[in-house]
Amino acid sequence: MDHKFSRCLVSGLAAALMSCGAQAEDLVVGIFGGSFAENSKTCHIAPFEKKTGAKVTLKLGNSSQFAAAVRATGGKSDFDVVYIDNSLAAQLKNEKLLETIDKSKLANAVDVSPKAFDKDNQYVAFETSATLIVYDTTQIKTPPTSWSDLYKPEYDGKLAIGDISGTSGAHLLIALNRMKGGTLANMNPGFDAIKPLAKSSVVQYTQADQLVSLFERKEIAVAVWYPDRAGAAIDKGLPLAVVFPKEGAVGILPALVLPKGGKSPALALKYIDEVLSREGQACFGEKSYAGPVNTKVTLSDKAAKIVPYRDTFDNLYLPEPEAVAKGLPEWSKRWQREVSR
């Protein structure tokens, strides 16, 4: 009798554990840190977990770090979904390290701008953003209007620019190169132009939220940064303003990708669908100051002044991601030789 009871008990426990294991499927997501991750938790992750019963595990990093991690695992990724700059998504696509996103499995795809999807459906942009100029209104009385204003003597020692390992560093290089007459095939003007700015900058940041404390302590007065980070800092009381340079801010179409070898591909598609939903896009757009790719979303006046939207979106410079993907490895090496301090 005891023996039989024990066998039943063990059998029952095993069944229960198997059941719990099936229900508690995890999704590992590589995501940008700071306010970006916090707003993603509210707008996308919490609704996704509620609908699916799955648990999302976040790993924080930047686009270059995620690209390196996907390459290192060679088609057996530790990630199910990764947030990444579209130029690096193009690189991973060319290296055959991404799964195709099956649009037929995305209920919200019909409402998403066709421009958001890569032509081969290897990645999808989940928002529109930009690399632009942000300044402290208490320190700078005459707002900058151009990329060329970054060379003003009064900005010397009060400027912050990004390292090329992050999107803003590469984009500033591209913007200056374009302004000086260069092309994506000839970056010499850009490298010549960025060297003096590198010398006058306080930091070449690698994580976007590094700048918040620098602005708080008045250690910088102007930065090449992002509207979402600036908007979050403004909401916290920092006296900042956003400038779309007259030559055009450099557009950012950050993307979601499915690395090959992810353990939960079906669940990963459901996560992407949640991010692209009207509710998810509206929530994230307002909280994170992100331009929506879902065409059913309308932004508030407050958000529309900060993110690329309508006129400012139309004036964006959108570099060809394939050309950027091709050039970036060599630009990065050259940056380390000529620009890094």
URJOHU-V214493 format. One line per field, one symbol per residue. ss: DSSP state (a for helix, b for strand, c for the rest). phi: phi as a letter, one per 30 degrees, with the letter a starting at -180 (. if undefined). burial: + if it has 16 or more other ideal C-beta (glycine too) atoms within 10 Angstrom, else -. A space follows every 50 residues. Layout:
BEGIN
ss = ???
phi = ???
burial = ???
END
This chain:
BEGIN
ss = caaaaaaaaaaaaaaaaaaaaaaccbbbbbbcccaaaaaaaaaaaaaaaa aaccbbbbbbccaaaaaaaaaaacccccccbbbbcaaaaaaaaacccbcc ccaaacccaaabcaaabccccccbbccbbbbbbbbbccccccccccaaaa acaaacccbbbbccccaaaaaaaaaaaaacccbccbcaaaaaaaaaaaaa bbbbbccccaaaaaaacccccbbbbbaaaaaaaaaccccbbbbccccccb bbccbbbcbcccccaaaaaaaaaaaacaaaaaaaaaaaccbccbcccccc aaaaccccccaaaaccbcccaaaaaaaaaaaaaaaaaaccc
phi = .ddddddddddddddddddddddcdcbcbdbddidedddddddbdddddd dcidccccbdlcedddddddddchibddccbbdaddddddeddddhccdd ddddccdcedcceeddceechcabdcacbacbcbbdddcbccddbbeddd deedddibcbbddddcddddddeddddddcjdbdcbceedddddeddddd ddacdcbedededddddidbcbacbbddddddddddjddcbcbceddjdd dccdbcbcddjedbdddddddddddddedddddddddchcddcdddccdd eddddccdahddddcdccddddddeddeededddeddccdc
burial = --------------------------++++++-++++-++--+++--++- -+-+-+-+--+++++++-++--+---+-+++++++++++++++---+++- +----+-++-++---+++---+++++++++++++++---+---+--+-++ ----+--+++++++++++++++++++++++-+-+--+-+++-++--++-+ +++++-++++++-++----+++++++++++++++---+-++++++-++++ ++++++++++++-+--+++++++++++--+++++++++++++++--+-+- --++-++++--++-+++-+-+--+++++--++-++---+--
END
